[in-house]
C-alpha cells in the first residue's frame, strides 16, 4: 500500500505479487492530491509520473504498476463522483460516497474553483455549449490544460442554468446555496455571469493590463448599485436608490428606469454650467492636490463623466464602458502624470462639488440621490482601474504607489 502524507487518504490495495488485482473497502478514500491534478486536466500517466507518487515505491515494473493502478482507481472514483458534483444537493443524500462535511466542502470548492488566467481570456463571452477542441487557443495562451478549460467553462454554464426561475436573494447568495460554495467563490461566479450578460468589451488593447479580479470588483459594485435588486452596500451612504422599477428584482438586470433618468443631467453640459462646475471642483480640492495646469483636464474629465452617465442607457455604450473609462479618462490622466492622490481627490470633489451649483439646487430633489447612486459606483470602478506609473527611488528600484481610500460621501 502506498505511503500517504497527512493530506492524502490512501486506497487499500491488495496484490498477488505481479500487480494490483483487487480493491476492497467499505468507506470512501479519496486522494486530494490526485484529485487536484485530475481537475488540472492531467492524465493517469501524467499523474502516475508525479514525484509525490512515483518516488514512494521502487522503480520496478511491479512498483510502477501499483502506482498506475492506484491512480487509475482514484480517477474512476472521481468520474463516478462527478455526476454528484454537478448537482451538489444530490451529493448530500447519495449513499455511495461516505464522507464528512469538511471533505464534501473541499471537493466542491476545488471542483468549482477556476484559473483566473483562463477566465480572463473568456470573460465577457456568452457561455454556449462548446467542444473541448474549442479551447485550444486559450489553453496555449494561459498554460491551462484543455480538459481543465472545458470543466471550468461547463461549470459556469451549469451555474448560470441553475439560476433560471430563482429570485429573492442576490445572485451570489443563490449560487452559494445551490452549489454549497464559499461566499467569495460564489461572488466571483456572480460577477462572471453579470459581465457575460451584458457582453462587456474587455479585449481592447487598453484593457489587457487588467486582471479578472479588477473586472470582478467592478461588476460586484455595479450589481450593488445599478441593478434592479436593492442591495445594501458596504457603505450605506455610497448608494442611494430612487424611484421604483417593475422589472424582475435581480442583480443580473440593470435598472433601466434609473439609467434613463440620468439623461436629466444634460443641463450640466451647458457651457456656463460646466465652467461653474469646474470652479466648484477647484474650490473644494485639498490644497496642492491638483496642479493649476490640470484645471482644463479635470474640466474635460468632468464633462466626459457626465457624458458617460447620459449615454449609459444605450446597450452599446454600456457594453463599451470599460473601454470608455480607459481611453477617455485613464489615458489622459496617465499622460498628465496624475497620481492616485490626485485621482482620488478629483473623484471625491466631483461628487460633492455639483451640489454647490445653483443650476443643480433649483431642480428636482431626486437629482442628488441619482447623482450619488450612479457616480459612487462609477468612481469606485475608475479608481480600481487607475494604474499610477511606479516611482523609482535613488537605487533604481520601483516604489509601488500609495493607495488612498476613496470616500463616497
Secondary structure, DSSP 8 states (H G I E B T S, - for coil): -----TTB----EEE-SSSEEEE--SS---BHHHHHHHHTT--HHHHHTSHHHHTTS-SSHHHHHHHHHHHHHHHHHHHHHHHHHTTHHHHHH-SSS---HHHHHHHHHHHH---HHHHHHHTTS------GGGGHHHHHHH---HHHHHHHHHHHHHHHHHTTT--SS-HHHHHHHHHT--HHHHHHHHHHHHHHHTT----SGGGTT--HHHHHHHHHHHHHHSBSS----SSTTT----S---S---TTSB-HHHHHHGGGGGGGGSHHHHHHHHHHHHHHS-TTSS-GGGHHHHHHHHHHHHHHHHHTTSHHHHHTHHHHHIIIIIHHHHHTT--HHHHHHHHHHHHHHGGG-HHHHTS-THHHHHHHHHHHHHHHHHHHH-----EE-TTS-EE----------
